[in-house]
């Protein structure tokens, strides 16, 4: 039994079909690379924000414990560890007296840069100092 003969024009892919397939594949690779790059930036910003909020919480705990004085400062240094994912982390404290007289409203603000973009986070608490 013999196989039926094929027409002479059906031997494989034409050059035009190969070029179209490669163009589609190249476009898909470029889109995937763009998505991965965007997600990488987003992950770096999220990690830096997490570390900055952690530094803010530690600073407020130091204020509550009396290690950092209860006064406004710009920038607040101390034992703040600068996150590896963020550049130039600066924490400032804004202290305002509230009512009753021994109650203080403390606002800690962190500012940093991640991959050239500025970011900011703020935490506020009340502290009682009789």
C-alpha positions in Angstrom: 0.0 0.0 0.0 1.4 3.4 -1.0 0.8 6.8 0.5 -1.2 9.3 -1.5 0.9 11.8 -3.3 1.0 15.3 -1.8 0.8 18.4 -3.9 4.2 20.1 -4.5 3.3 23.3 -2.6 2.7 21.5 0.8 6.2 20.5 1.9 6.3 22.7 5.1 6.1 26.2 6.4 6.8 29.1 4.1 9.2 31.9 5.0 6.3 34.3 5.5 4.7 31.9 8.0 8.0 31.6 9.9 8.5 35.3 10.1 5.0 35.8 11.4 5.5 33.1 14.0 8.8 34.7 15.2 7.2 38.1 15.3 4.4 36.8 17.5 6.9 35.0 19.8 9.1 38.1 20.1 6.0 40.2 21.0 5.0 37.7 23.7 8.6 37.7 25.1 8.6 41.6 25.3 5.2 41.7 27.0 6.4 39.1 29.6 9.6 41.0 30.3 7.7 44.2 30.8 5.3 42.5 33.3 8.2 41.0 35.2 10.0 44.3 35.4 6.9 46.1 36.7 6.4 43.4 39.3 10.0 43.5 40.4 9.7 47.3 41.0 6.5 46.8 42.9 8.1 44.2 45.1 11.0 46.4 45.8 8.7 49.3 46.8 6.6 47.0 49.0 9.7 45.6 50.8 11.0 49.1 51.4 7.7 50.3 52.7 7.5 47.3 55.0 11.0 48.1 56.4 10.2 51.8 56.8 7.0 51.1 58.7 8.9 48.7 60.9 11.5 51.5 61.6 8.6 53.9 62.4 7.1 51.4 64.9 10.5 51.0 66.5 11.0 54.7 66.7 7.6 55.2 68.4 8.3 52.4 70.8 11.6 54.2 71.7 9.6 57.4 72.3 7.2 55.5 74.5 10.1 53.9 76.5 11.8 57.3 76.9 14.9 56.4 74.9 14.1 59.1 72.3 13.1 62.5 73.8 9.5 63.6 73.4 10.1 66.5 71.2 9.8 67.4 67.5 12.9 66.5 65.4 13.9 66.6 61.8 15.4 64.1 61.0 15.3 61.7 63.9 18.4 59.6 64.0 19.1 57.2 66.8 19.1 53.4 66.4 17.2 53.3 63.1 18.5 50.7 60.7 18.3 51.9 57.1 16.5 49.4 54.9 18.6 47.8 52.1 15.7 48.3 49.6 15.3 52.0 50.3 17.8 54.9 50.0 18.0 57.8 52.4 15.4 56.7 55.0 14.7 59.7 57.2 12.3 59.7 60.1 10.9 62.9 61.5 8.9 63.3 64.7 6.2 65.9 65.2 5.0 66.3 68.8 2.0 68.3 69.8 0.4 68.7 73.2 -3.2 67.4 73.4 -5.9 67.6 76.0 -5.5 66.9 79.0 -2.1 68.6 79.6 0.0 65.4 80.0 -1.2 63.8 76.7 1.0 64.2 73.6 0.1 63.4 70.0 3.2 62.1 68.3 3.4 61.7 64.5 6.3 59.9 63.0 6.9 60.3 59.3 9.3 58.2 57.2 10.6 59.4 53.8 12.7 57.3 51.5 13.5 56.6 47.9 13.2 53.4 46.0 14.7 53.1 42.5 14.6 56.9 42.2 11.0 57.3 43.3 10.1 59.1 46.6 7.8 57.5 49.1 6.4 58.4 52.5 4.6 56.7 55.4 3.2 58.2 58.6 2.2 56.7 61.9 0.5 58.6 64.7 0.1 57.7 68.4 -0.9 59.3 71.7 1.6 59.2 74.6 0.9 59.9 78.3 3.7 61.5 80.2 2.6 62.6 83.8 
